Amino acid sequence: MGKKNFENMIGKNLTFYCVKCRHKHPSKVEKVVKKGKAWFAVSTCEKHGNTLWKILGRA
């Protein structure tokens, strides 16, 4: 999948794993970032305010 496919995820609700409470809960995707060869969805936890990362796939 290319960049455009991953950018379509912005604004959608995905299940992110929260490091602080060690639980998965849904959150809106704020931006899509490429680190190395992998694409990540980035969001902010509503309960704790920390940054949530979810791997989307490798390009």
C-alpha positions in Angstrom: 0.0 0.0 0.0 1.2 3.5 -0.8 1.1 6.7 1.2 -2.3 7.7 -0.1 -4.0 4.5 1.2 -2.6 5.2 4.7 -3.6 8.8 4.7 -7.2 7.7 4.2 -7.0 6.4 7.8 -6.8 9.9 9.2 -9.9 10.7 11.2 -11.0 7.1 11.5 -11.3 5.3 14.8 -8.8 2.6 15.4 -8.0 0.5 18.4 -4.8 1.7 20.0 -2.8 0.1 22.8 -2.3 2.5 25.7 1.0 2.1 27.4 -0.1 3.8 30.6 -3.2 1.7 31.4 -2.1 -1.3 29.3 -5.4 -1.6 27.6 -6.6 -1.2 24.1 -9.2 1.5 23.4 -10.5 3.2 20.3 -9.1 6.6 19.3 -9.2 8.8 16.2 -6.1 8.8 14.0 -4.6 12.3 13.9 -1.7 11.7 11.5 0.2 9.0 9.6 4.0 8.9 10.0 6.6 6.8 8.2 9.5 5.5 10.3 12.0 3.5 8.4 9.9 1.2 6.1 6.9 1.0 8.4 3.8 3.3 8.5 2.4 4.2 11.8 -0.9 5.8 12.8 -0.5 8.4 15.6 -3.2 9.5 18.1 -3.5 11.0 21.6 -5.0 9.1 24.5 -8.1 10.9 25.7 -7.8 9.5 29.2 -4.1 10.0 29.8 -2.9 12.4 27.2 0.0 10.3 26.0 0.8 9.6 22.4 -0.5 6.4 20.9 1.2 4.5 18.1 -0.2 1.8 15.9 1.7 0.1 13.0 -0.3 0.1 9.8 2.0 -1.8 7.5 5.2 -1.8 5.6 5.7 0.1 2.3 
